[in-house]
Amino acid sequence: MQELHWARGDTQVVVTAALAGMACALPGNWLVLRRQSMMGDALSHTSLLGVVGAFLLAYAARSAGWVGEAAFDGVLVLSMYAGAIAVGVLTAVLTEWIRSLGRVESSAALGVVYTSLFALGLLLVRLMANDTHLDLNCVLFGRLETIPLESIGQTLPRVAWIAGISLVINLVLVVLLFKELRLSAFDPALATTVGISARVMHYGLMTITAGTIIAVFESVGSILVIAMLITPAATASLLTRRLGVMIVLSLLLAVVAAFAGHFAALTLPSLVMRAIGGPEVESAGTAGMIAVAGGGLFLAAVLLAPGEGVLPRLWDRLQLRIRIETEDLLGWLYRREEAGRGIPLSASVSESWPDPAASPFERLLSRAGERRAISAGLVQRTGKELQLTDAGRKTAEELVRSHRLWESYMAAHFPLPEDHLHETAARVEHYLGPDLRDELSQELSLPDEDPHGRPIPGEGRIENRE
């Protein structure tokens, strides 16, 4: 395995990428909250037109003698910022104009503006790149890898300072305008009613987003800035429902993606190529790997986020199914005890547990419910027989009471045949608590029997049915 040599230049790359990612994540949070993530994608691409246009105009002004050599660098930077912001605002204005006047859906209007302006920017790059010092790869993919070469003797490279200043500006604006941004994001109509112009906040957000994009444009490029703009915020939104926590998490995720992406760029290519027997590759593009790392974090959040992730939801559903199987076992044992006292069994009650007609997966769940009932002290096994304990009998009485009260309620309010009542009651019985049972009993005038003539058990109380 190739030994990893982490140099000072690698730290500079990670710091620059982390500052750029955090600067992008701040406006990205509001884009995600406002359901305008595609607007961020559009701005990251259409800003190319503003940058290239300003770039060409600045060089034309220098060639005409309107700008001196000493002032050229400052004029170039300012003009590129102004061009990107102008095109960013223009993108938002044109999208709204086409949507309202053209009577088309917002995403369709954005698609028209986005692709047209981006294509125009690419056309300018292709037409003029040979006549100016404009590198297409730098424009599209950034130049994080060359940062160490351009910052020899410096603690931090120039692009890191620019990204850091953008981060500070965005952070100050978020703190100062937090109330206005939050209200206009969640309820624009209410914001306008209380004197906060939702339209001004919208175009202000577009301006800040475009300014941030151009601040990190030089380091990460036009194509990959969208990953830094949206992915950390989208990932954080899966992990929390508190806005302040979401913003902080998005900043932390941007830092993690920057480090993990650069580390993966240095290590993964050689490992993968060696594993598949391919040619030796020392490293990959850092900007691309940061985007991949951010996507990996998002995928992990989709799968594992508490309460929202795919796996926790599957686990909750599995636990619910096992709880239902546990309660079904208690109800089955209670009805078997009733049969021993001369109360006839319903035709829907199986002769054995688990039901032989059940699928293998359902029988597996039934066995899991049986083990839970035994471990909870609700059921005890004597040889091959299962018997209710006193606690289990109380729980079963409550479950059967819920079942038969619901059958009685359905029979009293809906003209259904008696053989149609059991299926619905078998589902509802698992969700009726003591209060609802009391209400049903009062409404039905305290019935003693269900529609089939079987006795309704009295109300009991236990602390925990699980």
Number of C-alpha atoms within 10 A of each C-alpha: 7 8 6 9 8 10 9 10 19 19 15 21 25 24 20 27 30 26 26 33 34 31 29 36 33 27 26 29 26 25 24 20 16 17 11 17 20 17 23 25 19 22 30 28 27 28 32 32 25 26 26 24 19 22 21 23 15 22 18 14 15 17 11 10 10 12 17 13 11 8 10 16 13 10 20 20 17 13 20 26 21 19 23 30 25 19 23 30 22 20 22 20 15 16 23 17 13 18 17 13 8 10 10 14 13 14 14 13 19 22 14 13 21 24 14 12 22 20 16 15 21 19 14 16 21 12 10 14 15 10 8 12 11 16 12 14 11 16 21 19 21 25 19 23 19 12 20 19 10 12 15 11 9 10 11 18 20 14 22 24 15 19 29 21 17 24 23 14 14 22 16 12 15 18 10 11 12 13 13 17 23 17 17 23 20 13 12 20 14 14 21 15 10 9 9 18 16 21 13 12 18 19 16 14 18 26 22 21 30 28 25 30 33 30 27 27 27 19 27 31 25 25 18 21 30 26 27 31 31 27 29 32 32 21 24 26 24 19 21 17 10 10 15 10 13 21 24 15 20 29 23 18 26 30 24 19 28 30 23 20 26 26 20 19 22 22 18 17 17 19 17 13 14 14 9 8 9 10 9 12 15 14 16 18 18 27 28 20 23 31 20 18 26 26 17 16 21 23 14 14 20 18 17 17 21 15 13 16 18 15 15 16 16 12 12 12 12 13 15 14 17 24 22 21 24 26 25 22 23 29 25 21 21 22 20 20 16 15 13 11 9 9 14 14 17 13 8 9 13 14 12 10 16 18 13 11 9 11 10 10 9 16 17 14 21 24 18 18 23 27 16 18 24 19 11 15 14 24 24 18 12 8 6 5 7 16 18 23 16 12 15 25 20 22 25 26 21 26 27 27 25 29 26 27 29 24 24 23 18 19 17 12 8 9 8 11 8 13 11 12 21 17 12 13 20 19 11 15 23 19 10 18 12 13 9 13 19 16 12 19 20 11 11 14 9 13 16 15 15 18 17 14 11 15 16 20 18 11 15 13 12 10 6 7 18 14
